[in-house]
Amino acid sequence: MDKIARVGLAAELLAYAQERGPVTVGLAGAGQMGTDLMVQLLLMPGVRLGAVSTSKADRARETLRFAGYEAGAGRSAETPATVDAAIEAGDVAVVEDFRTFCAAGRIDVVIDATGSPSAGTRIALEAFRNGKHVVMLNVEADITIGRYLKAEAKRAGVVYTGAAGDEPQSTIELIGLAQSLGLDIVCAGKGKNNALDFSAVPADYEAEAARRNMNARMLVEFVDGSKTMVEMTAIANATGLKPDVPGMHGPDASSERLAQVLCSKEDGGILSRPGCVDYTIGKGVAPGVFCIVKPRHPRILERIADLKVGPGPCFALYRPFHLTSIEVPLSAIHAVMRGTPHLEPLDHPVGECIAVAKRDLAVGETLGRIGETQYRGFAMTWEDARAAGGLPLGLAEGGVVTKAIKAGEKLTYANCEPDASLEVTQIRKLLDTADARFVGA
């Protein structure tokens, strides 16, 4: 295997590392995705894990040993200087406070794998203040205030990017290919991996989560559709594609029929118009992503059909996999070596993911995390969500119910009060005020 020449990005990365040293990552979070990254970063040449922030230092050290780091890896560090010293010694620094490695000179780029919109906001802003690029694996934070974080990154002269391997970036790869070929974009999205159950709660999925070595709450975030709604909102906000209807269609469209279902009604499909984001629960698509395209010339339509892509007039460009955390380091590499993002939001919002009640909610209830028992995500156009006064999903945690809410009803600013002490809430309020001025202009 060593005799196979490195090509493409691998060759570029090797040359970079030989000249300047490996791309060095500070990782925030050591949960499921963080654990994957601790393993993956050791396997890739030209990139390394420099530090990890976690409240469970002993577990992080166990993961480092499991990943294949030398015995004793995971040096405790309480200052930026001791983080740098650990990295220079070939070790991985383990810190309790992400601010410690954000200020370390040896860290090139920060990956946020916390899954918390509030934590992700604080991590990104601290990284920018210290001149670090940020890879936001935390899509929940991105759809809440991503355009603000992008602006702050540019102000700091660094890169803010979504993560390779997650469905939004994988889908945007296909969208970019289609656009570069002059194909019209009809719809883009994903196949849903897990069975869809809008009322799912962690207690019902403990056994499955244990079999899959997952946290039950995180599994439910996928099962109840929240993660799909978040991901499609991220695609919308990065491209201008919109949900066709609130909640999207989510048809049972197999890979063979995808392009004939998720196309406009004039072409025999279910969409009211082209230019949408959506998902399918049909067979043969998950865990992949897709982009439905329509050629502009009959000759191109004929050629694509002749290549067995489908019968037309619309065709599904399809990536049958996404490698989640395994691919995430590629975004860190791009940010450091090329100074370019893999995915970033537009300057103005297009989609919104709000919260919808899973069960009746009583006045005074404090809202827990996404994937628990109280609410789930629900994707809409930004205009529809604004008209409804919908509470963004990323602001729900820690909020308080101020008026009784029935199961199935939207959480809104009229019946919930988000936690005003959180920086993410304060920033979102600034964005909403600016958006109101933009709409009124």
C-alpha positions as CSV (number, residue, x, y, z in Angstrom):
1,M,0.0,0.0,0.0
2,D,2.9,2.4,0.7
3,K,3.9,2.2,-2.9
4,I,0.7,3.8,-4.1
5,A,1.4,7.5,-5.0
6,R,-0.6,10.0,-3.1
7,V,-2.9,12.0,-5.3
8,G,-5.2,15.0,-5.1
9,L,-5.8,16.5,-1.6
10,A,-3.7,13.7,0.0
11,A,-0.6,14.8,-2.0
12,E,-1.3,18.5,-1.3
13,L,-1.6,17.8,2.4
14,L,1.6,15.8,2.5
15,A,3.5,18.6,0.8
16,Y,2.0,21.1,3.2
17,A,2.9,19.0,6.3
18,Q,6.5,18.5,5.1
19,E,6.9,22.2,4.7
20,R,4.9,23.6,7.6
21,G,4.1,20.8,9.9
22,P,0.7,19.0,10.2
23,V,-2.6,20.8,10.4
24,T,-3.3,20.9,14.2
25,V,-6.9,20.6,15.5
26,G,-8.5,21.7,18.7
27,L,-11.6,19.6,19.3
28,A,-14.5,20.8,21.4
29,G,-16.6,17.9,22.7
30,A,-15.8,14.2,23.3
31,G,-19.2,12.7,22.8
32,Q,-20.1,10.4,19.9
33,M,-18.8,12.6,17.1
34,G,-15.9,13.8,19.2
35,T,-14.9,10.2,19.8
36,D,-15.0,9.5,16.1
37,L,-12.8,12.5,15.4
38,M,-10.2,11.5,18.1
39,V,-9.8,8.2,16.3
40,Q,-10.0,9.6,12.8
41,L,-7.4,12.3,13.3
42,L,-4.8,9.7,14.2
43,L,-5.4,7.8,11.0
44,M,-4.9,10.7,8.6
45,P,-1.4,11.8,7.5
46,G,-0.7,15.5,7.6
47,V,-3.3,16.4,10.3
48,R,-3.3,15.8,14.0
49,L,-5.3,16.3,17.2
50,G,-3.6,18.9,19.3
51,A,-6.1,19.3,22.1
52,V,-9.6,18.3,23.2
53,S,-11.9,20.1,25.6
54,T,-14.2,18.0,27.7
55,S,-15.7,17.8,31.2
56,K,-14.8,14.1,31.3
57,A,-11.0,14.0,31.1
58,D,-10.6,10.4,32.1
59,R,-13.0,9.2,29.4
60,A,-11.2,11.3,26.8
61,R,-7.9,9.6,27.8
62,E,-9.6,6.2,27.5
63,T,-10.7,7.2,24.0
64,L,-7.2,8.2,23.1
65,R,-5.9,4.8,24.2
66,F,-8.6,3.1,22.2
67,A,-7.8,5.2,19.2
68,G,-4.2,4.0,19.3
69,Y,-2.3,6.9,20.9
70,E,0.6,5.9,23.1
71,A,-0.1,4.9,26.7
72,G,-0.3,7.9,28.9
73,A,-1.5,10.2,26.1
74,G,-3.8,13.0,27.1
75,R,-1.7,15.5,29.1
76,S,-3.8,17.8,31.4
77,A,-3.4,21.5,30.4
78,E,-4.7,24.5,32.2
79,T,-3.0,27.3,30.2
80,P,-2.3,28.0,26.5
81,A,1.4,27.5,27.1
82,T,0.9,24.0,28.6
83,V,-1.3,23.1,25.6
84,D,1.5,24.2,23.3
85,A,4.0,22.2,25.3
86,A,1.9,19.1,25.1
87,I,1.6,19.4,21.3
88,E,5.4,20.1,20.9
89,A,6.0,16.9,22.9
90,G,3.8,14.9,20.5
91,D,1.0,14.6,23.0
92,V,-2.6,15.6,23.1
93,A,-3.7,18.2,25.6
94,V,-6.9,17.6,27.5
95,V,-8.5,20.7,28.9
96,E,-11.7,21.5,30.7
97,D,-12.2,24.9,29.1
98,F,-12.2,25.3,25.3
99,R,-10.8,28.9,25.8
100,T,-7.5,27.3,26.9
101,F,-6.8,25.7,23.5
102,C,-8.4,28.5,21.5
103,A,-5.6,30.8,22.8
104,A,-2.8,28.2,22.2
105,G,-0.4,29.2,19.4
106,R,0.0,25.6,18.1
107,I,-3.7,25.1,17.3
108,D,-4.6,26.0,13.7
109,V,-8.3,25.2,13.6
110,V,-11.1,24.4,16.0
111,I,-13.8,21.8,15.4
112,D,-17.0,22.2,17.4
113,A,-18.6,18.8,18.0
114,T,-20.7,19.7,21.1
115,G,-24.1,19.7,19.4
116,S,-25.2,22.6,21.6
117,P,-26.2,25.9,19.9
118,S,-25.2,27.9,23.0
119,A,-21.8,26.2,23.4
120,G,-21.1,26.3,19.7
121,T,-21.7,30.0,19.6
122,R,-19.3,30.7,22.5
123,I,-16.6,28.3,21.0
124,A,-16.7,29.9,17.6
125,L,-16.5,33.5,18.9
126,E,-13.6,32.6,21.2
127,A,-11.8,30.9,18.3
128,F,-12.2,33.9,16.1
129,R,-10.9,36.2,18.8
130,N,-7.8,34.1,18.8
131,G,-7.4,34.0,15.0
132,K,-8.5,30.3,14.6
133,H,-10.5,28.9,11.8
134,V,-13.8,27.1,12.9
135,V,-15.4,23.9,11.5
136,M,-19.0,23.9,12.7
137,L,-20.0,20.3,13.0
138,N,-22.8,21.7,15.2
139,V,-25.4,22.3,12.5
140,E,-27.9,23.5,15.2
141,A,-25.7,26.5,15.9
142,D,-25.2,27.2,12.2
143,I,-28.9,27.4,11.4
144,T,-29.5,29.7,14.3
145,I,-26.8,32.4,13.9
146,G,-24.5,31.0,11.2
147,R,-24.6,34.2,9.1
148,Y,-23.4,36.2,12.1
149,L,-20.6,33.8,12.7
150,K,-19.6,34.0,9.1
151,A,-19.4,37.7,9.3
152,E,-17.3,37.6,12.5
153,A,-14.9,35.1,10.9
154,K,-14.4,37.4,8.0
155,R,-13.8,40.3,10.3
156,A,-11.1,38.2,12.1
157,G,-9.6,37.1,8.8
158,V,-10.3,33.4,9.3
159,V,-12.6,30.7,7.9
160,Y,-16.0,29.7,9.2
161,T,-17.3,26.5,7.6
162,G,-19.8,23.7,7.8
163,A,-18.4,20.2,8.1
164,A,-17.6,17.8,5.3
165,G,-19.3,14.5,5.7
166,D,-22.5,15.9,7.1
167,E,-25.5,15.8,4.7
168,P,-25.6,19.6,4.0
169,Q,-22.0,19.7,2.7
170,S,-22.3,16.4,0.9
171,T,-25.5,17.7,-0.8
172,I,-23.8,21.0,-1.7
173,E,-21.0,19.1,-3.5
174,L,-23.7,17.7,-5.9
175,I,-25.4,21.1,-6.2
176,G,-22.1,22.7,-7.1
177,L,-21.4,20.0,-9.7
178,A,-24.8,20.5,-11.3
179,Q,-24.4,24.2,-11.4
180,S,-21.0,24.0,-13.0
181,L,-22.5,21.8,-15.7
182,G,-25.3,24.3,-16.4
183,L,-28.0,22.1,-15.1
184,D,-31.1,23.6,-13.4
185,I,-31.5,22.6,-9.8
186,V,-35.0,21.2,-9.1
187,C,-34.6,19.8,-5.6
188,A,-31.9,18.7,-3.2
189,G,-31.8,16.8,0.0
190,K,-31.2,13.4,1.7
191,G,-32.6,10.0,2.3
192,K,-33.6,9.6,5.9
193,N,-31.5,7.0,7.7
194,N,-33.8,6.1,10.6
195,A,-37.4,5.2,10.8
196,L,-39.5,8.4,11.1
197,D,-41.4,8.8,14.4
198,F,-42.4,12.3,15.2
199,S,-43.4,11.4,18.7
200,A,-40.2,9.5,19.6
201,V,-38.8,9.8,23.1
202,P,-35.5,8.5,24.5
203,A,-37.1,6.0,26.9
204,D,-38.4,4.0,23.8
205,Y,-35.0,3.9,22.2
206,E,-32.6,3.0,25.0
207,A,-32.1,-0.6,23.8
208,E,-31.5,0.4,20.2
209,A,-29.1,3.2,21.3
210,A,-27.1,0.7,23.4
211,R,-26.8,-1.7,20.4
212,R,-25.6,1.1,18.2
213,N,-23.3,2.6,20.9
214,M,-25.2,5.8,20.9
215,N,-26.8,8.2,23.3
216,A,-30.6,7.6,23.3
217,R,-31.3,11.3,23.1
218,M,-29.1,11.8,20.1
219,L,-30.7,8.8,18.4
220,V,-34.2,10.3,19.0
221,E,-33.0,13.6,17.5
222,F,-32.6,11.6,14.3
223,V,-35.7,9.5,14.6
224,D,-38.1,12.3,15.4
225,G,-37.0,14.2,12.3
226,S,-35.3,17.1,14.0
227,K,-31.9,16.4,12.5
228,T,-33.4,16.1,9.0
229,M,-35.2,19.4,9.5
230,V,-32.0,21.1,10.7
231,E,-29.9,19.7,7.9
232,M,-32.4,20.8,5.2
233,T,-32.6,24.3,6.7
234,A,-28.8,24.5,6.5
235,I,-28.9,23.6,2.8
236,A,-31.6,26.2,2.3
237,N,-29.6,28.9,4.0
238,A,-26.5,28.1,2.0
239,T,-28.1,27.9,-1.4
240,G,-31.5,29.7,-1.6
241,L,-33.4,26.5,-2.0
242,K,-36.6,26.5,0.1
243,P,-39.0,24.0,1.7
244,D,-41.9,23.7,-0.7
245,V,-44.4,23.2,2.2
246,P,-44.0,23.6,6.0
247,G,-42.3,20.4,7.3
248,M,-41.4,19.5,3.7
249,H,-43.0,16.6,1.8
250,G,-40.8,13.6,2.9
251,P,-42.3,11.2,0.3
252,D,-41.7,7.5,0.1
253,A,-39.7,7.9,-3.1
254,S,-37.2,5.1,-3.9
255,S,-33.9,5.8,-5.6
256,E,-35.3,4.7,-8.9
257,R,-38.3,7.0,-8.6
258,L,-36.7,10.0,-6.8
259,A,-36.4,12.3,-9.8
260,Q,-39.9,11.6,-10.9
261,V,-41.4,12.4,-7.5
262,L,-39.4,15.3,-6.1
263,C,-39.8,17.4,-9.2
264,S,-42.3,20.0,-10.1
265,K,-46.0,19.2,-10.9
266,E,-45.5,20.2,-14.5
267,D,-42.9,17.4,-14.8
268,G,-45.2,14.9,-13.0
269,G,-43.9,15.4,-9.5
270,I,-45.2,16.7,-6.2
271,L,-43.4,20.1,-5.9
272,S,-45.3,23.3,-6.6
273,R,-42.1,24.7,-8.1
274,P,-38.5,23.9,-8.7
275,G,-35.8,25.1,-6.3
276,C,-36.7,23.2,-3.2
277,V,-35.1,21.2,-0.3
278,D,-36.7,18.0,0.8
279,Y,-36.1,14.4,2.0
280,T,-37.3,11.0,1.2
281,I,-38.1,7.9,3.4
282,G,-38.0,5.7,0.3
283,K,-35.8,2.7,-0.1
284,G,-32.3,2.9,-1.6
285,V,-31.5,6.5,-0.9
286,A,-30.4,6.6,2.7
287,P,-27.7,7.1,3.8
288,G,-27.1,9.1,0.7
289,V,-27.8,12.6,-0.6
290,F,-29.3,13.8,-3.9
291,C,-29.7,16.7,-6.2
292,I,-32.5,16.6,-8.8
293,V,-31.6,18.3,-12.0
294,K,-33.2,19.2,-15.3
295,P,-31.1,19.7,-18.5
296,R,-31.7,22.9,-20.5
297,H,-31.2,21.3,-23.9
298,P,-32.8,18.2,-25.5
299,R,-29.3,16.9,-26.6
300,I,-28.1,16.9,-23.0
301,L,-31.3,15.3,-21.7
302,E,-30.8,12.6,-24.4
303,R,-27.2,12.0,-23.3
304,I,-27.9,11.8,-19.6
305,A,-30.8,9.3,-20.3
306,D,-28.5,7.3,-22.5
307,L,-26.0,7.1,-19.6
308,K,-28.7,5.3,-17.6
309,V,-29.1,8.1,-15.0
310,G,-32.8,7.9,-15.5
311,P,-35.7,8.4,-18.0
312,G,-35.9,12.2,-17.6
313,P,-37.0,14.9,-18.0
314,C,-35.5,15.3,-14.5
315,F,-32.6,13.2,-13.2
316,A,-31.2,12.4,-9.7
317,L,-27.5,13.0,-9.1
318,Y,-26.9,10.8,-6.1
319,R,-24.1,10.3,-3.6
320,P,-24.9,7.0,-1.9
321,F,-23.1,7.7,1.3
322,H,-22.0,10.4,3.7
323,L,-19.2,9.6,6.1
324,T,-20.2,12.1,8.9
325,S,-17.3,12.6,11.4
326,I,-14.9,10.6,9.3
327,E,-14.8,13.3,6.6
328,V,-14.9,16.3,9.0
329,P,-11.1,16.8,9.1
330,L,-11.3,17.6,5.4
331,S,-13.0,20.9,6.2
332,A,-10.3,21.7,8.7
333,I,-7.6,21.0,6.1
334,H,-9.4,23.2,3.5
335,A,-9.7,26.0,6.0
336,V,-6.0,26.0,7.0
337,M,-4.4,25.1,3.6
338,R,-6.7,26.9,1.2
339,G,-8.5,29.5,3.3
340,T,-11.8,28.3,1.9
341,P,-15.0,27.0,3.5
342,H,-16.8,23.8,2.4
343,L,-20.2,25.3,3.3
344,E,-21.2,28.7,4.6
345,P,-24.6,30.5,5.0
346,L,-25.8,33.2,2.8
347,D,-26.0,36.8,4.2
348,H,-29.8,36.7,4.5
349,P,-31.9,33.8,5.8
350,V,-33.9,31.5,3.5
351,G,-35.1,28.7,5.7
352,E,-35.9,28.3,9.4
353,C,-36.2,25.4,11.7
354,I,-38.6,26.1,14.5
355,A,-39.8,23.9,17.4
356,V,-43.1,22.0,17.5
357,A,-44.5,20.4,20.7
358,K,-44.3,16.6,20.9
359,R,-46.7,16.6,23.9
360,D,-48.8,19.1,25.8
361,L,-46.6,21.6,27.5
362,A,-47.6,23.4,30.7
363,V,-47.0,26.9,31.7
364,G,-43.7,27.2,33.6
365,E,-42.0,24.2,32.0
366,T,-38.3,24.6,31.3
367,L,-37.4,23.2,27.9
368,G,-34.8,20.5,27.7
369,R,-32.5,19.5,24.8
370,I,-33.4,18.6,21.3
371,G,-34.2,14.9,21.1
372,E,-35.9,14.7,24.5
373,T,-39.7,14.6,25.2
374,Q,-41.0,18.1,24.7
375,Y,-40.4,19.3,21.1
376,R,-38.9,18.5,17.7
377,G,-37.6,20.4,14.8
378,F,-39.9,21.6,11.9
379,A,-38.5,23.2,8.8
380,M,-40.2,26.2,7.1
381,T,-39.3,29.1,4.9
382,W,-37.9,32.0,6.8
383,E,-40.9,34.1,5.8
384,D,-43.5,31.6,7.0
385,A,-41.7,31.1,10.3
386,R,-41.4,34.8,10.9
387,A,-45.1,35.3,10.2
388,A,-45.9,32.6,12.7
389,G,-43.6,34.0,15.3
390,G,-41.9,30.6,15.5
391,L,-39.3,29.9,18.1
392,P,-36.0,28.8,16.4
393,L,-35.1,25.3,17.4
394,G,-31.6,26.5,18.4
395,L,-33.1,28.8,21.1
396,A,-35.5,26.3,22.7
397,E,-33.2,24.7,25.2
398,G,-33.4,26.5,28.5
399,G,-36.5,28.4,27.4
400,V,-39.7,28.6,29.5
401,V,-43.3,27.9,28.5
402,T,-45.4,31.0,29.1
403,K,-48.7,29.8,27.7
404,A,-50.0,26.3,27.5
405,I,-49.1,24.5,24.3
406,K,-50.9,21.5,22.8
407,A,-49.1,18.6,21.2
408,G,-48.5,19.4,17.5
409,E,-48.6,23.2,18.0
410,K,-45.7,25.4,17.2
411,L,-43.5,26.9,19.9
412,T,-43.5,30.7,19.4
413,Y,-42.3,33.8,21.0
414,A,-45.9,34.3,22.2
415,N,-46.0,31.1,24.2
416,C,-42.3,30.6,25.1
417,E,-39.5,32.8,26.4
418,P,-36.0,31.8,25.3
419,D,-33.1,32.1,27.8
420,A,-32.1,35.7,27.4
421,S,-28.9,35.2,29.3
422,L,-27.4,33.0,26.5
423,E,-25.1,34.7,24.0
424,V,-26.8,32.8,21.1
425,T,-30.2,34.3,22.1
426,Q,-28.8,37.8,22.3
427,I,-27.1,37.4,18.9
428,R,-30.2,36.0,17.3
429,K,-32.2,39.0,18.6
430,L,-29.8,41.3,16.9
431,L,-30.1,39.3,13.6
432,D,-33.9,39.4,13.8
433,T,-33.9,43.1,14.3
434,A,-31.5,43.6,11.3
435,D,-33.7,41.3,9.2
436,A,-36.8,43.3,10.0
437,R,-35.0,46.4,8.7
438,F,-34.0,44.5,5.6
439,V,-37.6,43.4,5.0
440,G,-38.9,46.9,5.5
441,A,-36.3,48.4,3.1
